[in-house]
Amino acid sequence: MTATPGPNGKSPADSLKENTALPLIAAPMFLISNPELALATCKEGVVGSFPALNQRTSEGLDEWLTEMDEGIAKMKAADPDAVIAPYAVNLIVHKTNPRLEADLELCIQHKVPVIITSLGAVPDLVKRVHAYGGIVLHDVTNVEHAKKAVAAGVDGLIAVGAGAGGHAGTMNPLTLVTEIREFFDGIVVMAGGLTTGKDILAAEAVGADFAYMGTRFINTVESSADPAYKQMICDAKASDIIYTPAVSGIPANFLKKSLEDAGYDIEELKKEGVNAPKLKPIESEAAAWKTIWSAGQGVTNIDDVPTVAALVTRLKQERKDAALALQGKPGLGKPDPAKPGKAAKPKQKPPGF
Ligand SMILES: Cc1cc2nc3c(=O)[nH]c(=O)nc-3n(C[C@H](O)[C@H](O)[C@H](O)COP(=O)(O)O)c2cc1C
């Protein structure tokens, strides 16, 4: 299936890439992402986002969209040559979301550049977003849903693999991207445990256009997560992430310690696996996610809380270093000594080792 060129004759993937400084989207996260985080990522040339439902009402969403539009316009005016990335809003397309129509209408009024849909991929929504020049990316965890979304006309698919924060899939993200690429040449985004510049390069190597990072952005100064949540991520390894439907009815990844603190029996959850019944010690989904903290297996690589600007600078450097390091690998050609930065560095033990 071939991507339809936009009004400028460019594919949606090329248009989006042209406006980013790194092939990366900071993923929308319930109760975490807000305009402060999204504007900080857009400023660094990384697509920023938030779920529409992070505002309690559609009126509140309208205020956030105005804040985004004004914030981005201000950044562009201050530095016309800077690459300021577009932003995205996540809409839950499901009958249980009574705000969908009102929120979509606001996104249309504000011409939100990228709409990220979860659960349902609907041709009517895609048409209405295309009408103002927007792009639709749809979240999928398997090939069956990916094919349905392509049939609905979406511009891109977000392949959410195993180990992702939130409602993760069970497929290896490398395999999921590879299978999607067999029938789709639109925008493909890879998600699931990605936290470093090396991971971005790996996503590109298997054919994704963008990497998608959620958990990594929880641990930034600008995220609205509780400081204790950020510390728990710093302390956790992948083995501290529990995949269970017991909190929200659909399997999602949570930090083991936060489940324990909320009174869950980890051994019982592990035994029940994806068949664990939804336990209801807490009155609502929002209350549950406020106290039981979701994170992906990428916590292994996270041990700090930098500003978004410092994080993006680091991700860019790691991606570059990883690309250069591969040049010396068997079958990939020799590093070019004429080019600076490619000579092998003398090995030094890091301090403290
Ligand atoms: C705390 C948390 C909340 C999330 N909430 C949402 C959400 O509201 N909508 C959505 O589409 N995805 C949500 N996600 C999933 C992310 O958008 C993204 O797919 C995921 O974080 C990528 O995996 P990673 O965390 O390993 O980087 C959430 C993830 C986390 C960690």
The ligand as a Gaussian input file, in Angstrom:
#p B3LYP/6-31G(d) Opt

LIG

0 1
 C        2.288000       6.359000      32.025000
 C        1.912000       6.066000      30.622000
 C        0.697000       6.504000      30.138000
 C        0.327000       6.250000      28.805000
 N       -0.863000       6.746000      28.336000
 C       -1.175000       6.619000      27.019000
 C       -2.337000       7.230000      26.485000
 O       -3.092000       7.920000      27.171000
 N       -2.603000       7.063000      25.162000
 C       -1.781000       6.314000      24.354000
 O       -2.046000       6.208000      23.160000
 N       -0.667000       5.727000      24.845000
 C       -0.351000       5.872000      26.144000
 N        0.809000       5.313000      26.635000
 C        1.690000       4.581000      25.718000
 C        2.692000       5.530000      25.058000
 O        2.043000       6.446000      24.238000
 C        3.740000       4.727000      24.236000
 O        3.112000       3.837000      23.360000
 C        4.685000       3.947000      25.132000
 O        5.052000       4.703000      26.261000
 C        5.938000       3.549000      24.365000
 O        6.726000       2.662000      25.111000
 P        7.902000       3.132000      26.115000
 O        7.221000       3.675000      27.311000
 O        8.607000       1.854000      26.407000
 O        8.731000       4.146000      25.421000
 C        1.191000       5.519000      27.957000
 C        2.420000       5.092000      28.461000
 C        2.792000       5.361000      29.762000
 C        4.128000       4.919000      30.264000

